[in-house]
Amino acid sequence: MPRTTASLLRRPPRLSAALLTGALFIGGLAAAPAATGASAASAATTAVRVNQVGYLPDGPKRASVVTTTAQALTWQLRNASGTVVASGSTVPRGADAPSGQSVQVADFSSYRSTGTGYVLAVDGGSSAPFDIRADLYDALRSDAMAFFHHQRSGIAIDASLVGSAYARPAGHLGIAPNKGDTSVPCQASVCDGTQDVRGGWYDAGDHGKYVVNGGISTWLVVNSFERAKRAGKEAPLGDSTLRVPERGNGVPDVLDEARWELDFLMRMQVPEGKPYAGMAFHKIHDAAWTGMPLRPDQDAQPRELHRPSTAATLNLAAVAAQCARVYRPYDSAYADRCLSSARRAWTAARANPALYAPDSDSTGGGAYGDTRVTDEFYWAAAELYAASGESTYRDAVTSSSWHTSADAFSPYGFGWADTAALGRLVLATVPNGLPAADAARIRSSVTAAADGYLARMAAQGYAVPVPADGYFWGSNGEVANDAVVMAVAGELTGDARYRAGALETMDYLLGRNALGLSYVTGHGEMSSQNQHHRFWAHQLDPALPHPPAGSLAGGPNSALQDPIAVEKLTGCAPAACYIDHIDSYSTNEVAVNWNAPLAWLAAYAAERTSTGGEPPTATCAVTYTVSNAWSTGFTANVTVKNTGPTAVDGWQLTWTYPDGQRVTSAWNATVTQNGTAVSARNADWNHAIAPGATASFGVQATYSGSNPSPTAFALNGSACA
């Protein structure tokens, strides 16, 4: 069992399971009879599995077909009127071990026309209807991010933002019957006095709030904006774009949302003058497991702070340092406050490097135990170095075993207990002063991990980046995290394979899977509707709502760790160990650390130009001139001209050096190199190139032997003259 798997086992058995009203899927083709109130997921599924939301015009378009037939089959793509608009032959893949099915794959990527209501027909069966359009993921981008506003603690959720069904009073502010989070005592012997730890996000389906899970979730939410800004595509995440009460304040809405959790995380820091000052309390939740169903403001249980931990403290250090860097253009005072908190947390963690949260502390909330925190030290050091540039943090980065470890990106991806990969992603994408060899190796580690995920996808019938034994608690979050790595690899290299891989993981989450089911509520013809949640509990109380659109179910878990899963799923293939039932908390809970990568991925997938869903194409001409050369190095000026009819908004120029030249620095662009492949991305101020206009930048590089100039360039993937 991989370490990530073990660390995800956070829920103990609990009381009460309602009568089964959801559907049972085993093997993917049979559905148990649905009781009254069953979700759309109870409908019989088709053998033709597609992304039920649809596909981008210029993106990959593949479907999986469950069949025992060994020979290739004919597929037909039909539009809404039933006309065949494309056809071809499937590729037999045979037995697919994770799903326990025999699968063939239909690839209709060459079809790029747009429309709604398409159906893929194969061997007498038809898929669920889907669309092909450039704005395919706009709604999911908004809905997946809105999940966090729904999960806010300590603020009324207003009907004007979420609709009347989801509106509720503020939870845990000390208003009866709540005991509140404004003055929370510690567990016995943990600390004296009380602490104000209001706000933040409820972690999952219960009312607990956890620093280690909140940390990685906050990092991903903020990083989604940071990555979009690097690409010049941050506008859809800017001010007044999301359904948050802070809209219109001049700060990007995605940062407003993350700040709600950041403020809570900093409130969890032990004050000066107290034992363990600067450390972060590990978690806060009810003294006993919260009953179901129960709205947060109706929770009458006492709340407890649990003792500080090194892991929680380093999570605080990492995300507060990220805050200092990303929030500075919008609120420098807040950035200063974040950096101060991060520094204090780092110092406290160094003084208490082995204060672990015990696995036994699982009454009323998950333990989130983690006894290996060297990866958290690496992640926090990377963020502090990126924020400050100071040698203390650089030395902590370079002296860490994770800096050169081959295991930073594991086969099971990253997660709340496995954070070394986050340090690598920071160092690969944020300008820093590491030696060129270090920087190149770090970037190569990202692409190598992405290559591994692509290879795994290519070997499976459903193109899933996780291994056959990777279907554990929260497997859908693992899938989405892997997509993040592939997307960053595409950013670093300009290689379209990585973007295609990231998009295909979305296909899996939205219906191209062993169950033919979208795991995201409200997106797809047949989607999960009964995720485990105290308030979104329609299956238990018809007066309560289903989860809001954009809520991601945890997904298949072959360990079957709840009574409903044991009763209904025994014997399932790993990728089919899921049931859309509110009491199956080990397969069907929601959590902030699963919705965070979904929101990241949805924002990434939604980026487009007017011509389609892939990075923009352009007609272009490039002039490359060596302006100065000496025995071991040279400088070169590069000018790219937009010779097309439309403006380029956000550009990436790629080329290959023919004789081992190595870029050491650059100006007017961010330049990265992986092997012989070089990628130059625009600066903030020169991201737009009007028709007929140019953008110029320079590089300095080393060489040995000859120094021939590159002969081929591509702008946003399109060859230049």
Phi, psi and omega in degrees: 000124181294156183300320179300320179300310182300321184287344181272355183279084192249353185250126176277166173302149180222170184283155165070124169226124180292163176302144182297122176234356177268181182265153178249127177242120172229124181078347169096346184248345182250137177237134177291153177303138183268135175280173179303134178089007180293154183279176177299339181291352181279349180295149178299137184268158180266159178283346181262108189258120181231169165291110188288343172282315175142203186220153175282145184305320183256012180264178176292147179222096181230151177226155176248140183237122179278118182199147175269357179294135183272330183273159180298149180244158177274133173247150177228131174263121183245139178278185187297335178270001178092359180286135177285118182253348176197154179207165180180194181242142176286164175248113180296133177248344179075209185294132177248106190301314183298324183269343185070021183240163171259128194228144167240159184239131174254129182243113178240035183298333183289345178277120187238004178289156182256159178165178179238160174074025175291153175222138175258122182251130180217124170054043177085353179249157181230148179283171165296151179292150181210167181252161167232110183198155185286332181266025188306319189257009181300314182294320180293323176305314180289315184293317182295325178284328179296338178310320185289323175296318176302325184274003183295140172257148173081018177209143176292137177265110194273139181299331181295340180258328188239352185093156187295328183295332186254357178291145178200157175292165177297139178257143171061051173245013178085012177266125186309138010273359179301141167279337170089164176247010181274344180207077190261128176279157174280162168300158181307134176074001180277314180198167174262154175078197183227170180219142175277110180232039180291168175084199182078185180254137165298134190296316189210231182275353179250197186251017178280156176226126190233131183291320184290325178280325175295328181297306182294327180293315178298317180302316181292320179297313179293320180295330178299320177290317182300316179294316179299322179294321176301324182276358184071025185236030186277349186305318180293350176251011185279194183294140178065031177251339183242167182270077179230150182293342182275359183305144180090009182263007179086001179248139177308135186299325181295328177284326173301316181296314180296327181297329178301321178280322179301318178300318177297314182301320179288331174292338179280001180278134181294129184293160175299146180088353179256157173304140182063032179307136180092338176288168178245133172301143187290320186192167172218134175196182180297155180294333176225164181301132182290135179290169179232145346280159181196121177288147185303320182289348180263003182284116183261001184288151170294148179255151182223138169273138179254153194304155178298158175220154177296319181299314179298319182297320180287328172300315178299315180301317183293309186285330176291325176292319175301317177304314182302325182280316189275327184276347188303320180295343186251333182200087186294327179294319178293321177299319178297319178297318178298315182295321177298316178297320180296317180297316180296322179294318179298313180299318180293321179293322177296327180282340181226069191282355185222042176264098190261146172283126184286141177296340181284348184276070187231025174268118179087348180190164179293149181286321186050047179286144181203109183258006172240108185242011176298328179290323175294322175300318180295313179299312181297319179297319180298316180291319178294323177293317179296327182280326189245333185072012187277146186295330179303315182282326175299317180296324177294325176294306188288338179272351180287140176297336180286346183292331180239000183296142175281354186257007181301320172257102183276166176300342182258013178077193177254168181192184186298332179260359183226089193245005181300325180300328179294322175299318178297317181296321177298309184292335179281338189241340181258125180306136181207178185260020178295151177304151183303322181295320177298313182299318180295319180294321180295314178297321178295328179293327177293313181292326178295319177297316179297322177299321178297319178294320178297320179296320178294320178298319182294336183270357185244153181289338180248009176052056179255135184281000182262152178287170183299330179263019182261013179266081180241186183306119181081030183299329179294327174295321177299316179301312181294322177298320177299323178296325176301315180298317179296320179297318179294322176300321176295322177297319184288330188247338188076007182280119185293343179300324184288321176297318178300319179296319179296319179293324180291335173293327175296323176303317180298313183294334186254019170133340178274077185209180187297340183254352184062037188230135170281128180276001183250116182304134174080004180230105184115155182297322180234104185231159177301138183230348190235042180301153182290115183197144182289325184259318178277073193232046182302328181294333178265329182216109183301344178282346180263157184276161163292167174303148179291158177305140179096006180269124183265125174288150181302321173100181185308137180220102186290349179282346177050073191253028171214159186300322180295317179297317179297317183292320192253345188241001181306131181093000183289149168292150187310315184283356179248009182275070182211143174218135181277074182225138187295334180271358176271073185293339181276348175240340194228023175277163169256161178198149182296327183281355171262322179287336181296309177292331175297315179297319177302311184292321180296319178296320178295313183292333182282345181293136184195173165248183181292348185262353179157192190263350180271169175307146188297147175257159180203152169272133190207161174225141185236135172246124181241118184231124173283115185268339180201140180217147175221188192296330184239000184200179182197165168239149180221144174256136182236128178236127178247131181247133176276105180262007180269178185274349183235156181291147172262123181243095186095114185227154175219118180258131181236148175202173179236132176278130188280346187222039171078016176298146182233122179288132179250336178199168181205163175221149181068010175195158173264116186246129176234156181222136177229104187068233177269350183278131182239141179228128177243123180247145184303154168279171181300323189274346182238031184287338183255134175234109180290160176305128181086350182269171181230162170226138183233149175208172181226158177226152167241138186212164174254161175202164171224144183079229181274169181223062181292146179282150175296151185248349183224134179230153175226134177254116182051039175089355181253130184299140179256158176284000000 
